Amino acid sequence: MLDDTSFAIHPGNSQAEKPVIYRDVGSLNSYEKDGSTYLFSCENAEVAVRFFRADIVRVVMNPESTPALDQSRAVIANAEDVAVRVIDEDIYLTLATERLEIHITKTPFRITIKDSSGQELVGEGERGMCYQADGTVAAFKKMHGADHFYGFGEKSGHLNKRGEALEMWNTDVYAPHNPETDPLYESIPYFMTLREGRAHGIFFDNTFRSFFDMKTSEDTYSFSAEGGQLDYYVMAGPDPKAVLQQYTHLTGRIPLPSKWSLGYHQSRYSYESEKEVRALAQNFIDKDIPIDVIHLDIHYMDGYRVFTFDKDRFPNPKKLIADLRDMGIRVVPIVDPGVKKDSEYAIYQEGVRDDLFCKYLEGDIYFGDVWPGTSAFPDFTEQKVRDWWGEKHAFYTEIGVEGIWNDMNEPAVFNETKTMDTSVMHRNDGRPTTHRELHNVYGLLMGEATYEGMKKQLDGKRPFLLTRAGYGGVQRYGSVWTGDNRSFWEHLQMSLPMVMNLGLSGVAFTGPDVGGFAHDTNAELLTRWTQVGAFTPFFRNHSAIGFRYQEPWQFGEKYEAIMRRYIQMRYEWMPQLYSLFYEASVSGLPVMRPLFMEFPDDEKTYNLNDQFMIGDNVMIAPILQPSVTDRAVYMPEGTWVDIMTEQEYAGGMSHLIHAELEDLPIFVKKGTAFVMGDWTSNKDKTPKDVTLNVYHGEPGETYRMTFYDDDGETYAYENGDYMKLELKIVSEAKGVDVRVVGQSGNFKPAYGSILVGFHGDSVDDVKVNGQQKRQIDL
Ligand code: GLC
């Protein structure tokens, strides 16, 4: 139609592909030290280098102006005073701490980051840091032949991401979750490189849509973003655990979760009425299937209006919640960000009146379609809005709710782009910024608002938050589930590397929808998945509207009995899991770990997708295929004991393991130990007995572990009401000596003492602190 106007010769009509032209930072002109920051003025950009600690350095390249160092939504650590030696030679400049050396070539400006022994960690070659005219910033780094890449937050596919290209843009993906489906709901622009047993990490703290290319070249990888600064941290390692400690030093660690949130969760989209929820709860009690939480999906609301209940379906939520609480069950309702456009709805009225919704620069509210129809979205980038949203949660906390499920917070919008218009202008705490830049942190900030609000209202009780979307640092507020998977065996398989990579990205409290969300599950799949779920950090069975119900009893008694057994097992393992969650909260180490984290020198572990560790000594190798009752299990160094059969297996090789439908292969490393409690009842989930199971090792072998406990639901532990035992277990020729080498805290658990169980075929001679005894008195 416009062909007869000048539009016919619009430059955009050209079919030719635009060449990608990178502008290099160029050569170094001069540099200066400003406080603890080194500022490099290069031909085409400025670069700042700042040590956060001797083992963590931040590099920021800004194509336009002096690098800004104070804008991160992810990093909560402050840079420490770090002693830096500066060696300025003719063509080189070196900045060195005790742990890192930043080796700079001046012409052109190239940075090589080495460890203190001079080994290259992150090097640059022909290309280094650069940018494009459209605002893209990029870093090209040398890829070594032995590099393996892990982390990247929530990604489908296998554990090791070498050979993959990955994108960070929080996206609602109902279907499908294939190995190549990318991006998903979370953006954690962080990864760990494992190279011949040594590891280092990179966190690319840029909230724009970003990309990691670990596939295009054999000797170079790159990371880039559509705008902003090239802002990244290098963490020195030297092993995977150290990298995780460094990354979580920067972005924070999980808060210690309440024990109930570590229990079994039952969900469905949706349990549609109070009547249905009561019947569901009663079924769990009658069948003695452990449960801690029932989730309420969107049907509980009045027309999907958040902070309301449908009066017909849920006439008395307060009473429902109190009655369930008496049965030992808590209720976690879903809260989405979309607020229905409805002039008679108080939340919408307030949001408009007090100017709390996301808006265009021109002043109009942004509206998008989600479950309630046309909706407005709170501008969580503004403190005032986060406070308001947090306060609104009194609606839930006042009727006994202690946990909230945040969904659709990418934010998801039912349109072609799947999200909010990227030109929406967020207030961003006084620094107005487009949604294009802040999209990836919307979910994180909603999580912060929810978590902080509930924490204030819960009067000393720990809140639980489950969130779908997030950015680096999301672990500070919530647990993450991996979104809308399906009831496919392939999705059970894929959930293992997904959860492990999330754990490697700081998100220790995570898990998939057990049984699969969409599609119809089946008896065998649900049973096998429940076995795995008993050991994933977050354990929730959830299924979608229109598909088969998948509560543990839906497939008959045979399967129900097996699932009951494994859900009970989750509770038996609770003392051990809780100690590991405590460890995650103080060190950042995940509860569920890939084998390479414990055995970084063993290359056979580098691509193991179908086995995982719980802590440092327990290995799980589930059956992940239908009708299969045998599988190969790789055993790393040491001797491994099947905890069900007590059979021993030599390490350093694979074994064929038999596992009938009722069996989940669990192995413990000889010479180590773990604690277990017993399942009591839904009403009172505290174990009566706690046993330290010791697996006899070679004489002289020692194993150290921390056992942690507290009331499991309040913050009293912050004031000393906890119990922490540092145990050193020494295998002797004829038995073991369990030494309590550290004990702190005032918490006195109801079980009073820890029994010691001995596993091994030598003479069973058990000592506690050198004395013949079979229990540790507390
Ligand atoms: C989204 C969530 C899913 C939830 C559904 C309805 O698809 O991912 O878990 O059940 O919305 O709220």
Boltz pocket constraint, residues with backbone or C-beta under 6 A from the ligand:
constraints:
  - pocket:
      binder: B
      contacts: [[A, 174], [A, 268], [A, 269], [A, 297], [A, 298], [A, 334], [A, 407], [A, 408], [A, 468], [A, 483], [A, 484], [A, 542], [A, 543], [A, 544]]
      max_distance: 6.0
